[in-house]
């Protein structure tokens, strides 16, 4: 009967090009780079300019949309249908719920969208600048096109409001990274790329299975409609299928963000990737995966919080505990950062353990997660900027240990000060006030929900992380056995180092103000 009565949706969904500009700009830059390379290969200056310009245009679009202050929707299905024997569109009768037919919008520009896109573009620009004088410099076209493709996927993911767009955008933000890792062009790089590829395949399978079960249970791909259906008190079998879909989807996304026990690919992949690519994995790729968690749980299935909140809480404390314990034993800088990023992923998803039934509760946990993500990305970029500089003075392929930082405060006081400040931010210690307030913000929903075991374990993990962050910081002022060589700071590296330091300082100064603005971010 439904097939006869409602034959097909009419018209082509209207596309708002301005709303999609943060996604379109990196794609256009990517295509221009390929075109230039096809016409005249080897124009590195032009390729670099196009790559940076694509990211700057996208960032400008985000700033314009933020200043515009208007929520935009695009790629929307209307409530009009064609009925048998009619030539014109007819609106659905009021007695029929649009949720039954899955109407909605695939892409929404909101505060959440713009906040995540700003974080992604900031991290991508910094990683691109770091790569100009590093391993990415050997193959500009491959590096820049893969990076821009990943950025386009991450930017689209921020605005995705249906399961199909979310899945495609998440994979677009993941798969090109495999090529970036392989740019190292040695055995270790190949092994890291293969590890990442196998992880991507496994995570995609789980994610697709979860998405399929959610669609089966609710009859819609649109997250807002899924939320409406699940809030309408459906039958228990529907809730069971939907809950199983959510669990599988969380497992699939968990691979992307290194949640334990889906984290084993992380240390080898970070160690095998070029350092700027490792920084990209630690910031932009991490932001993309964590955005998928926020969008799926906060917008699509808040009604099932009784199912996913305890699960996410257990995964969060397990992730930060394993990450911190293993990081304590690391002596190689990149591997320590890999395990540190595992622990930090646990902190970003931690507030979801305190999610409640009300929309205000879900808004609070999503805002806390995005706020912590911002603090982590800025501090992480500052750390990686210094690590890239130190690695330049080691033989190619050699893993430099923490001992390479001994006495850095004497030979390179500015870089050492930036590194120390960023490590304090990650640890949540003054003067890194932004890290301290970020940890308080993510713990607040858990405390309000009176999930005391989760809160206590998270607090204990603060002490665990202090041990290795302070150990690294202490080396900066320790006496050096032999005087390290003086650095020659390249302009691009100076921009990243200065920008990351300014970001850490600015966020620390305005941390309380930013924390107060966060709760209105989810819609």
N, C-alpha and C positions, 0 to 999 in steps of 0.2 A: 504493500500500500504506500509506504513512504517513497519507494522508487517511482511509483506512478504519479504521486501527488507532487513530489519535489524532484524534478528531473535534473536540474543543474543550476548552479549559481550563475548569475548573469554578470557580464562585464569583467574587465581586467582590474585587479586591485590598483588603486592610485598609489603612485610612488612619489614620495617627497625627497627630491634629490638633496636638498639642504640638510635634512635630517640624516641622510646617509653619507654626507660628505666626509666625516672622519673615517669611514670605511672605504669610500671611493678614492680618496686622495692617495693612500699607499698603493692601491691597485694601479692607478694611473701612472704613478712614479715607477712602479715595477715594470709596466709595459714600455714606458719610455726608455728605461735602462736596457731592456732587451732589444729595443729598436736601434738604439745607438750602438750597442755592441754588434748587432748584425750588420750595420752599415760601415762602422769603423771601429774595430776592436781596439782596446788598449787605452781609451781616453779616460784615464782614472779620475782626473779632476772633474770631468763632466758627470761621470757615474756617481762620484761622491756627492756632487752638488744636487743631483736629482734625488738621491736617497735622502739626504738631509732635508731638501725642500719638500718632499712628500710628507715627511713627518711633521715639519713645521706648518704646512698648510692644514694638515689634519688637526694639529694642536690649535691653530687659529680658528678652525671650524668649531672645535669644542668650546673655545672661549666665546665665540659669537653666540652659539646656542645657549651657553650659560648666561650671557648678558641678556639675551632675548627673553629668558625667564618663562618661556611658554613650552609646555609639554607637547611633543609632536608624536604622531603615530603614522605609520606607513605600512604598506603591504597588508591592508585590512580586508577581511571578508565582510561584505555588507549583509544586512538582514533581508535582502531581496532574493526571490527565487523565481524560476519560470515554472508555471504549472502547465499540465497537459492541455493543449489546444489554445494556449494564449501566446501572444506575440510580445507582450510587454511584461515588465517585472512586477511582481506582487509582493508586498511586505508580508512577513510572517504574521499570522493571526496572534493576537495578544495571549490567547490560551496556550500557545506553544512556546516553550522556552528556547531561546537562541542556543543555550548550552547543548540542547539535544542535537543541534546541527553543527556545533563546533565553530560558530562565528567568533571572530576576534581579530587581533592585530599581531603580526609576526615580529614587528620591530617598534620599540617605543623609546623615545628620547625623554629621559627623566633625570632627576638629580643623581640617581644611582648610576645610570648609563654614563653621564658626563664625568662623574667622579672616577669611575673605573677607567674610562677612556683616557682621562688625564694622567692617571697613574701609569697606564700601559705606554702611552706616547712618551712620557718623561723617561721611563726606563729604557725604551727602545732607542731613543735619541742618544742617551748616555752610552749604551752598549755599542751603537754604531760608531760613535766617535772614538771609543776605546779600540775598536777593531781596525781603524784606519791605518794604524802603525803596527798592527799585530798580524796574526795568521790570516785574518780576513783580507789583508792587503794583497795577498798573492793572487786572489781571484775575486776581484771586486764584483763582477756581474753576478756570479753565483751567490756570493755572500749577501749582497744587498737585496737581490730578488727574493731569496729565501726569507730573509729577515722581514722584508716588507709584507710578504704573504702571511707570515705569522702574525704581524701587527694587525693586518686587515681582519684576520680571523678573530683575534682577541677583541678588537674594537666592535665587530659585529656581535660577538658573544655578550658584550655588555648590554646591548639593546635587545637581545633575543627574548621573545616572549612566547615562543612555541617550541615544542620538543624537537621538531625537525630542524629548525634554524639553530637551536642550541647545540644539537649534535653535530651538524655540519660545521658550524663556526668553531666548536671546540676542537674538532679534528683538523680544521684548517690552521688553527693556532698551534697544533701539536706536530703534525707530520713534517712540515718544512724544517723543523728543528733537527730532525734526523740528518738532513743534508748539511746543516750548519755544523753539526758535530763531526761529520765525515770530512770536513774541509781540512782537518789536521793532517790527513793523508799519510798516516802511518798505522802500524798494527794496533796500537792502543786506541787511536781514533776510530778505526774500523770496528774494533770490538765494542767500543762505547756506542757507536751508531747502531750496530746490530742489536745490542741490548735494548736500546731505546725503541727500535722497530718492533721487537717482540713484545715489549711492554705496551706499545701503542695498539698492537693487534689484540692483545688480551683485554685491555681496558675498553676498546671499542666494542668487542663482543658482549661484555657485561653491560655496557651502557645501552646498546641497542636492545638487548633483552629486557632491561628495565623499562626503557621507553615503550617498547611494544606492550608490556604488561599494563603500564599506565594508560595507554590508548585503549587497550582492551577493556579495562575497568571503567573508564569514563566516557569513551566515545569521542574524545576530542584531543587534539594536539596542542591547543592553546592553553597556556598556563593559567590564565584568569578563569577560563571555563572549567578547567580541571578543578581549580579551587572551589568554584561554585557547585559543581557536581558533588564533590566530597563533603562540602558543608551542608548539603541538602539531606543528610541522614540516609544514605543509600543502604542497601541490604548488606549484611555481613560478608557474604562471598565477594562482593565488589570491593569492600574495604581490605579484605585479605589479599586479593590480587593486586590492588593498588599499593598496599604496604610492601609486598614482595617486590614490586617494580621499583619502589623507592630505594629499598635496600640494595638491589642489584645496581641501580644507577649510582648510588653513593660509592659502591665498590669500584665501579668503572671510573668515576671521577677521582677516587682515592689513589689510583695508579698515577694519575696526572700530577697530583700535588704531593706525592710521597707520604701519604698517610700509612702508618704501620697497620697491617702487615704487607702493604703494597709498595714498600719503599726500597726493596733490595737493589733495584737498578740504579739508585741515585748516586752512591759514592763512586762507582766505577765510571759512570757516565760523566760526572762532573770532572773527574780526574783525567778522562780521555778526551774531553772536548777542549778546543782552544779556550784560553781564559776569558776573553770577552763573550764567548758563547756560553761558558759556564755562568757568567754574570747574567746573561740573558735568560738562561734556564732558571736561575735563582730568583729573578724578579718578574720579567714579563710573562714567561710561561707559567710561573707560580700564580701570578695574578689572574691569568686566564682561567686556570683550573678552579681557583677559589671563587671566582666570579660565578662559575657554573653552579657551585654549591649554593651560593647566596641566592641566585635566581631561581633555581629549582626548589629549594626548601622554603625560601622566604616568600615567593610569589605563587608557586605552583601547588605545593602540598603543605601549607601551614596547618591544616586541619589534622594531619597525621603526626603532629608533633609528639604525641605519646609514643609513637613507634620510633621516629628517627632521633629525637632529642637524647634519649639514653644511649643509643648506638653511637651517635656523634661524640657524646661526652666521653665514652670509653675509648673510642679511637683517638680522641684529642689527647687525653692524659697518657695513653699508651705510646702515642707518637712522640710527644715531648720527652717522655721518660727514656725511651730507647734512644732517641736522637741525642739527648744530653749525656747519657751514660757512655755511649760509644764515642762521642766527641771528646770526652775527658781523656781518652787514650790516644788521640790523634796527635801526631807530630808534624804531619804534612799540612801546609796551610789550606790547600784546596779541599782536601778530604775533611779537614775540620769544618770548613764552611759548608760542605755538602751535608754533614751530619747536623750542623747547626740549622741549616734550612729545613731539614726534616723536623727538628724540634719547633722551629718557628711556625711551620704549617699547623702543628697542633694548637698553638696559641691562636692562630687566625680563625680556626673553626670552633674553638672552645666555647664562645658565647652561645652557640646553638644548643649546647647542653642545657641552657636555662630558658629555652623558648617555652612560652605558654600558649594558651588558646586564643588570647586576644591579639588583634592586629597590632596594637601598640607594643606588645611584647615582642612580636616577630620583627617589627621595625627597629626596636632597640637592639636586638641581637645582630641583625644585618648591619646596622650602622656601626656597632662595635667592631664587627669583623672587618668592614671596609676601612675603618679608622686605623686598626692595627696593621692592616695590609699596607696602607700609605706609609706609616712609620717604618715598617720593616723594609719596604722597597728603597726608601731614601737612604736609610742607614746601610743597607746591603750594597747599594751602588757605591757609597763612600768607601766601604771596606774593599770591594773588588777593584776600585780605581787604584788604591795603593798596592794591592796584591799584583796587579798587572805591571805596575812600575817596578816592583821588586823582582818580578819574574824576568824582566828584560835583561837582568844582569846575571842570568844563569844560562847554562848551555841548553840548547833546544832539546825538548823531551825530558829534561831533568826536573824532578819534583822538588821544589824548594821547601825546606822545613821551616818551622817557627824560629829556629836559630838564625835564619837570615835576617830577622827583624831585630836582633840584639844590637843595641846601641844606635838604632835608627833615629832616636830623638836628638842625638848629638850631630849626626851628619846631615839629616834631612828633617829639621824640626817642624816644618809646616806639614809635611806629609804624615809625620808621626803624630802630630796633634790631631789631624783629621781622622786618622785611624783610631786613635785612642778615644776620641769623642764618639765616633760611630760605634765602637765596641761598647762604650758605656750606654749608648742608646739601646743597643740590642739586649744588653744585660738589664736595663731598667734602673740604672744607677745615676744619681746626679753627678755631673751636670747634664747628662742625657735625659732631661726631664720628659721629652716626648715618649721615650720608651717606658718610663715609669707610669705616666698617665695612661698610655695605651694598655698596659697590663692591668691597671685598675679598671679601665673601661670594659675590657673583655671579661674580667672576673665579676663585675657587678651583676650581670644577669644570672650568673650561676649562683651567686650568694642570695639574690632576691628569690630565686626558685628553691633555695634551701637544699641545693644538691651538695651537701657538705663534703662527702668523700672526694668528689671531683675538684672542689675548690681547694681542699687541703693538699691533694696531690699536685695540683697546679702550683700552689705556693711553694711546696718543697722543690719543685723543678726550677723555680727562680734561683734557689741556692745552688743547685747543681750547675746551672749555666754560668753562675758567677765564677765558679772555679776556673773554667777554661778561658773565659773572656778576660778575667783579671790576670791569668798567667800570661796570656798573649800581650796584654798591656804592660805588664811588668818588664817584659823583655825589651820594650822600646826604650826604657831608661836604664837598662843594665849595662855594665861596662862591656865594650866590644873587644874581642880578642884581636882582631885585625880591622883596621879602618875600612869600612865599605866604600866603594867608589861613589863619587858625587854623581848626581843625576843630571841629565839634560832633559828637562820637561818639554815635551812636544805641545804645541798649542791646543790640539784636540784633547789631550790628556789633562792639560791645565784647566780647560773649560769644565770637564767632568769633575775633576777634583774640587775646583772652586764652587761649582754649582751644588755638588753633593754636600760639601761643608756648609754652604749657605742654607741649604734645605734642612739639614739637621739642626742648625742653630735657629732658623726661623720657626720650625715646627716645635722646637723645645720652648721658645719664647711664647708662642701662641697656642701651646698645647691645650690649655684649659678652654680657650675660646673655641678652638676647633672641635673639642669634645662636646661642647654645648650645642654646636650646629649640626652634629651628626644625626641625631634621632629623626630628622625629617627626610632622610635620604631614600627610603624604600617606597617606591610606588611605580 
